[in-house]
Amino acid sequence: MNFAGARRWLFAALAVSVVLGLFQPRMDLYFADVLTRIGVAIILAVSLNLINGYTGQFSLGHAGFMAVGAYTAAAVTMFAGPKVVGDNPPAMIAQAWFLVALLLGGGAAAVAGVLVGAPSLRLRGDYLAIVTLGFGQIISVIFRNVESLGGALGLNGIPARTNLFWVFAAAALAVYVVTALVNSTYGRGFLATSDDEVAAQAMGINTTRCKIAAFVISAFFAGIAGGLSGHFTLTIDPKGFDFNRSIEIVVIVILGGMGNTPGVIAAAVLLTLSNEFLRPLQAYRPLLYALLLIVLMLARPQGLLNWKRTAKT
């Protein structure tokens, strides 16, 4: 997809986001909840795909970045918001402050991405996965022990700011940024790093810089997803950002196809909906979920949509 096509897709997606936001008050609450979780899953999966798919690394700490963004955004709206915009600001001002909170949450996650990525991205394969896994566990433990942020009981009383417009606008922006980046001249460095890091270095590409850039951008969008999720559920539980959450996101990327954005989006939708269909079979859901993964991996090991990856300017 060229830049002109990507921009047209972005504008169309933003228009759809506006329509969804306008019609949300008329929607069934359950339907809106499912759509919100689909949008958040798309943001998380597409952003992780930049690391695990396009750059050829393997991160297991995406839930940790999501947690940083969720707690930062919630702290901005809950603690700083009343001092800046008042306790009951007009709707437009409240939404504007929410945007500030999301950006600060994404920024905090990006800073965490730099702190983790800079010293560790010289590692490869399993070693990098172990480091990012350790980071995710450390973040979870920290938030469980910060009493000002709710401690082990979580943070409650978060104002309701997330709507379908914010969720799908953020998802559209994440897809656009990743697509535009990997199809740019600079993005060729990401693809070269994934294909053969040694050869890329021999050609003069700074592979470490490419990996850190991918890590920071991915962490930023994970933080945005965390902020959106927290302001929709109105509570943040540190257990929701554990190892299992990171594995969920990794599974979506693998099923969708590494380095395949359309497939990853399809996998995010499919797995979110499958969880809902399996809800009546709560006791058997882990078994059925595992069987679904096995069948999909046997039938489509290359991913749900096997679109050929190309790099164009």
SULFEN-V192228 format. One record per backbone hydrogen bond with DSSP energy under -1.0 kcal/mol. NH is the residue of the N-H (numbers start at 0). CO is the residue of the C=O. If there is no record, write none. Layout:
NH,CO / NH,CO
This chain:
5,1 / 6,2 / 7,3 / 8,4 / 9,5 / 10,6 / 11,7 / 12,8 / 13,9 / 14,10 / 15,11 / 16,12 / 17,13 / 18,14 / 19,15 / 20,16 / 21,17 / 22,18 / 23,19 / 25,22 / 26,23 / 31,27 / 32,28 / 33,29 / 34,30 / 35,31 / 36,32 / 37,33 / 38,34 / 39,35 / 40,36 / 41,37 / 42,38 / 43,39 / 44,40 / 45,41 / 46,42 / 47,43 / 48,44 / 51,47 / 52,48 / 53,48 / 56,50 / 64,60 / 65,61 / 66,62 / 67,63 / 68,64 / 69,65 / 70,66 / 71,67 / 72,68 / 73,69 / 74,70 / 75,71 / 76,72 / 77,73 / 78,74 / 79,74 / 80,75 / 83,79 / 84,80 / 93,89 / 94,90 / 95,91 / 96,92 / 97,93 / 98,94 / 99,95 / 100,96 / 101,97 / 102,98 / 103,99 / 104,100 / 105,101 / 106,102 / 107,103 / 108,104 / 109,105 / 110,106 / 111,107 / 112,108 / 113,109 / 114,110 / 115,111 / 116,112 / 117,113 / 119,115 / 120,116 / 122,119 / 126,123 / 128,124 / 129,125 / 130,126 / 131,127 / 132,128 / 133,129 / 134,130 / 135,131 / 136,132 / 137,133 / 138,134 / 139,135 / 140,136 / 141,137 / 142,138 / 143,139 / 144,141 / 148,145 / 149,146 / 150,145 / 152,149 / 153,150 / 154,235 / 157,233 / 160,230 / 161,230 / 166,162 / 167,163 / 168,164 / 169,165 / 170,166 / 171,167 / 172,168 / 173,169 / 174,170 / 175,171 / 176,172 / 177,173 / 178,174 / 179,175 / 180,176 / 181,177 / 182,178 / 183,180 / 188,185 / 190,186 / 191,187 / 192,188 / 193,189 / 194,190 / 195,191 / 199,195 / 200,196 / 201,197 / 202,198 / 203,200 / 204,199 / 206,204 / 209,205 / 210,206 / 211,207 / 212,208 / 213,209 / 214,210 / 215,211 / 216,212 / 217,213 / 218,214 / 219,215 / 220,216 / 221,217 / 222,218 / 223,219 / 224,220 / 225,221 / 226,222 / 227,223 / 228,224 / 229,225 / 230,226 / 231,228 / 232,228 / 233,229 / 235,154 / 239,236 / 240,237 / 241,238 / 245,241 / 246,242 / 247,243 / 248,244 / 249,245 / 250,246 / 251,247 / 252,248 / 253,249 / 254,250 / 255,251 / 256,252 / 259,256 / 263,259 / 264,260 / 265,261 / 266,262 / 267,263 / 268,264 / 269,265 / 270,266 / 271,267 / 272,268 / 273,269 / 274,270 / 275,271 / 276,272 / 277,273 / 278,275 / 284,280 / 287,283 / 288,284 / 289,285 / 290,286 / 291,287 / 292,288 / 293,289 / 294,290 / 295,291 / 296,292 / 297,293 / 298,294 / 299,295 / 302,299 / 303,254 / 306,304
